[in-house]
Amino acid sequence: MISVAPSGDEDRPIRISAPGRDPLDVTRAELTALVHESRVHLMRTFPTPPIGGGITDSGG
């Protein structure tokens, strides 16, 4: 399980820990970018059908 906690470092205040890996200290901007890239990767890897109620092409 991945955990996120304060690191105690002024420059990189957030610590990400994962089993079998060294802890990674990051900034808030780096964490935001990491989360975004993870979501994009998951959406590309496991695409889902669109949710109903979207814009339709009425053809007229």
N, C-alpha and C positions, 0 to 999 in steps of 0.2 A: 504494500500500500504506500502511496506517495503522500508525504506530509509537508505542510508549509508552516513555518514558524519564524519568529524574529531571530535574526542572526547575531545581533549585538554589534555588528559592524556598521559604522556611520555611513560609509560609501555604498555598501551593498547590504541593506537592512533586512532582506528576506532570505531565509534558508529553505531550500527544497531538499528533502531527503527521500531516497528510494532504496529499497532493499538491494544489497549487493553493489551499491554505488557510493562514491564519496559524496558528501553533502555539497550542494551548489549554492553559493550566496549570490543573489541577484538584486538589481534595482527593481522598483515598481514597473518601470517602462519595459525592462527585459522580461519580467514575469508576464506582463500583458501581451507582449509579442509572442512569448512561448505558448501561452494559452491560445492565442489566435491561430498560430501555426498548427497546433495540435488539433484544433477543431477543423481547420481546412483539410488537414491530412485525413481525419476520420471521415469527413464528408466525401472526399474523393475515393477513399478505400471502401466505405460502406454506404453507397448512395441509397437514398430512400425515394419512393414515389412522391410526387408533389401532393400537398394537402388540398383537398377539395375546396371549392369556393374561390379559386383564383380567377384571374382575368381570362375570359374566353374570347375567341375570335368569332364574332357573330356572322362574318362574311357579308355584312351589308353596311 
